[in-house]
Amino acid sequence: MSTMNVLMDVQTLTALPRESVLPIDCRFTLSEPDQGERGFLQAHIPGAAYANLDRDLSDLSKQGLSRHPLPDAPAFARTLSSWGWHPGLRVVAYDAAGGAMAAVRLWWMLASVGITSNVLDGGWQAWQTAGLPVESGVATMRAPTSVTSHFDSSRVVDYVFAFIYNSAGIPLAAGLLYLFFGLLLSPVVAAAAMSLSPLNVVSNALRLRGALLAG
């Protein structure tokens, strides 16, 4: 899937009928988990629901798998139901990292259950820069719907493969950089940073999958 098929700019989003779009605010800060939701309550795209990385896009009860293990498919289906999602309703995810944090995780999770969605190009900052209207307070929720979902096992395998790649491949690369070029980058630091980053796990999964499909 090309980047052009994933990203949606603010002009395209605002041109769509409001009833056909479900914006999902995915703002989240790893060091301060409540900050994203506080930001949502202060201001968000009209009609948006909020997705909490810890609560809605992960299952933290799963110990020893990763920092943010995937929720089971039924739990994710309940989240979609609570947002009022139904077939034909276009999800557009955004965050405060240009779409590169939890928004891309939500996009990938939706793709893994067969739901087409988009990531807002430029994220929350792009919406603000454009001077577009915002809402504040709790989300105006749509009526709950009935949703069932099943994760595509091939995409989940890609996710696990990417986690292994981050945990082992990055420290190895750091060691080679030092050996051949004298660039000192601690393999331990690199391993910790990459293996704990959901963004890099998802990004590498997408790159690896694209390379496999292209080959």
C-alpha positions as CSV (number, residue, x, y, z in Angstrom):
1,M,0.0,0.0,0.0
2,S,1.5,3.4,-1.0
3,T,1.8,6.4,1.3
4,M,-0.7,8.2,-0.9
5,N,-3.3,5.6,-0.1
6,V,-2.7,6.0,3.7
7,L,-2.5,9.7,4.2
8,M,-5.4,12.2,3.9
9,D,-4.8,15.9,4.0
10,V,-7.0,18.4,5.8
11,Q,-8.5,19.8,2.7
12,T,-9.8,16.3,1.6
13,L,-11.0,15.6,5.1
14,T,-13.0,18.8,5.4
15,A,-14.5,18.2,1.9
16,L,-16.1,14.9,3.0
17,P,-19.6,14.9,4.4
18,R,-19.3,14.9,8.2
19,E,-21.7,12.0,8.6
20,S,-19.4,9.8,6.4
21,V,-16.3,10.3,8.5
22,L,-15.2,9.2,12.0
23,P,-12.1,11.1,13.1
24,I,-10.2,9.4,15.9
25,D,-7.9,11.4,18.1
26,C,-4.9,9.3,19.0
27,R,-2.8,11.8,20.8
28,F,-0.7,10.1,23.4
29,T,2.6,10.8,25.3
30,L,4.5,7.8,26.5
31,S,6.0,9.7,29.4
32,E,2.7,11.2,30.5
33,P,-0.2,8.9,29.4
34,D,-3.0,11.2,30.5
35,Q,-1.7,14.2,28.4
36,G,-3.3,13.2,25.1
37,E,-6.8,12.8,26.6
38,R,-6.5,16.1,28.4
39,G,-5.6,17.7,25.1
40,F,-8.6,16.1,23.5
41,L,-10.9,17.6,26.2
42,Q,-9.4,21.0,25.5
43,A,-9.8,20.9,21.7
44,H,-10.3,18.2,19.0
45,I,-11.6,17.8,15.5
46,P,-15.4,18.1,15.4
47,G,-17.0,14.7,15.7
48,A,-13.9,13.0,16.9
49,A,-13.7,10.1,19.4
50,Y,-10.6,9.5,21.5
51,A,-8.5,6.4,21.3
52,N,-6.2,5.9,24.3
53,L,-3.0,3.9,23.3
54,D,-2.9,2.1,26.7
55,R,-6.7,1.5,27.1
56,D,-8.1,1.2,23.6
57,L,-5.3,0.1,21.3
58,S,-3.4,-2.2,23.7
59,D,-4.0,-4.9,26.3
60,L,-1.6,-4.1,29.1
61,S,-2.8,-7.2,31.0
62,K,-0.7,-9.3,28.7
63,Q,2.6,-9.5,30.4
64,G,6.0,-10.1,28.8
65,L,4.9,-9.6,25.2
66,S,5.9,-5.9,24.5
67,R,5.2,-2.5,26.0
68,H,1.9,-2.3,24.3
69,P,0.5,-5.8,23.4
70,L,-2.3,-5.9,20.9
71,P,-5.8,-6.3,22.3
72,D,-7.7,-9.4,21.4
73,A,-10.0,-9.1,18.3
74,P,-13.3,-9.1,20.4
75,A,-11.9,-6.3,22.6
76,F,-11.0,-4.2,19.6
77,A,-14.4,-4.9,18.1
78,R,-16.0,-3.6,21.3
79,T,-13.9,-0.4,21.0
80,L,-15.1,0.1,17.4
81,S,-18.7,-0.5,18.5
82,S,-18.3,2.1,21.3
83,W,-17.2,4.6,18.6
84,G,-20.2,3.9,16.5
85,W,-18.2,2.5,13.6
86,H,-20.0,0.7,10.8
87,P,-19.1,-0.3,7.2
88,G,-19.0,2.7,5.0
89,L,-17.9,5.1,7.8
90,R,-14.4,6.3,7.0
91,V,-12.0,6.4,10.0
92,V,-9.4,9.1,9.9
93,A,-6.8,8.8,12.7
94,Y,-4.6,11.6,13.9
95,D,-2.2,12.4,16.7
96,A,0.3,15.1,17.6
97,A,3.2,13.5,15.9
98,G,2.2,14.0,12.3
99,G,0.3,10.7,12.4
100,A,3.5,8.8,13.2
101,M,2.6,7.7,16.8
102,A,-0.6,6.0,17.8
103,A,-2.5,7.1,14.7
104,V,-0.5,4.8,12.5
105,R,-1.0,2.0,15.0
106,L,-4.7,2.4,14.8
107,W,-4.5,2.5,11.0
108,W,-2.5,-0.7,11.0
109,M,-4.9,-2.4,13.5
110,L,-7.9,-1.4,11.3
111,A,-6.2,-2.8,8.2
112,S,-5.5,-6.0,10.1
113,V,-9.2,-6.5,10.6
114,G,-10.1,-5.5,7.0
115,I,-11.1,-2.0,7.6
116,T,-9.9,0.8,5.3
117,S,-8.9,4.0,7.0
118,N,-6.6,7.0,6.7
119,V,-4.0,8.9,8.8
120,L,-4.4,12.7,8.7
121,D,-1.4,14.1,7.0
122,G,0.4,16.5,9.4
123,G,-1.8,15.3,12.3
124,W,-3.4,17.7,14.9
125,Q,-0.9,20.4,14.1
126,A,-2.0,20.5,10.4
127,W,-5.6,21.0,11.5
128,Q,-4.7,23.8,13.8
129,T,-2.4,25.5,11.3
130,A,-5.3,25.5,8.8
131,G,-7.4,27.4,11.3
132,L,-10.2,24.9,11.1
133,P,-13.0,24.6,13.7
134,V,-12.6,22.6,16.9
135,E,-14.7,21.2,19.6
136,S,-14.0,20.8,23.3
137,G,-15.2,18.6,26.1
138,V,-16.1,14.9,26.0
139,A,-16.8,13.3,22.6
140,T,-20.2,13.5,21.1
141,M,-20.6,9.8,20.7
142,R,-22.4,8.1,17.9
143,A,-24.9,5.3,18.7
144,P,-23.1,2.1,19.6
145,T,-23.0,-0.5,16.8
146,S,-22.5,-4.2,16.5
147,V,-19.1,-5.0,15.2
148,T,-17.2,-8.3,14.9
149,S,-13.5,-8.5,13.9
150,H,-10.7,-11.0,13.3
151,F,-7.1,-10.0,13.0
152,D,-5.3,-11.1,9.8
153,S,-2.7,-13.5,11.1
154,S,-0.2,-12.6,8.4
155,R,-0.1,-9.0,9.5
156,V,0.3,-10.0,13.2
157,V,3.2,-12.1,12.2
158,D,4.7,-9.1,10.4
159,Y,4.3,-7.2,13.7
160,V,6.1,-9.8,15.7
161,F,8.9,-10.1,13.1
162,A,9.3,-6.3,13.2
163,F,9.6,-6.4,17.0
164,I,12.4,-9.0,16.7
165,Y,14.1,-6.9,14.0
166,N,14.1,-3.9,16.3
167,S,15.3,-5.9,19.3
168,A,18.2,-7.7,17.5
169,G,18.9,-5.9,14.2
170,I,19.3,-2.4,15.5
171,P,22.0,-3.3,18.2
172,L,23.8,-5.3,15.6
173,A,23.8,-2.4,13.2
174,A,25.0,-0.1,16.0
175,G,27.9,-2.4,16.6
176,L,28.9,-2.5,12.9
177,L,28.8,1.3,12.7
178,Y,31.3,1.4,15.5
179,L,33.5,-1.4,14.2
180,F,33.8,0.0,10.7
181,F,33.3,3.7,11.1
182,G,34.1,4.5,14.7
183,L,30.6,5.8,15.4
184,L,29.8,5.1,19.0
185,L,26.1,4.2,19.6
186,S,25.4,2.0,22.6
187,P,23.7,-1.2,21.3
188,V,21.9,-1.4,24.7
189,V,20.4,2.0,24.3
190,A,19.5,1.3,20.7
191,A,17.8,-1.9,21.6
192,A,15.8,-0.3,24.4
193,A,14.7,2.7,22.3
194,M,13.7,0.6,19.2
195,S,12.1,-2.3,20.9
196,L,10.0,0.0,23.2
197,S,8.8,2.2,20.3
198,P,5.4,1.1,18.9
199,L,5.9,3.5,16.0
200,N,9.1,1.8,14.9
201,V,7.6,-1.6,15.3
202,V,4.7,-0.7,13.1
203,S,6.8,1.2,10.6
204,N,9.2,-1.6,10.1
205,A,6.4,-4.1,9.8
206,L,4.9,-2.1,7.0
207,R,8.3,-1.7,5.3
208,L,9.1,-5.4,5.6
209,R,5.7,-6.4,4.3
210,G,6.0,-4.0,1.4
211,A,9.4,-5.4,0.5
212,L,8.2,-8.9,0.6
213,L,5.2,-8.1,-1.6
214,A,7.4,-6.2,-4.1
215,G,9.8,-9.2,-4.2
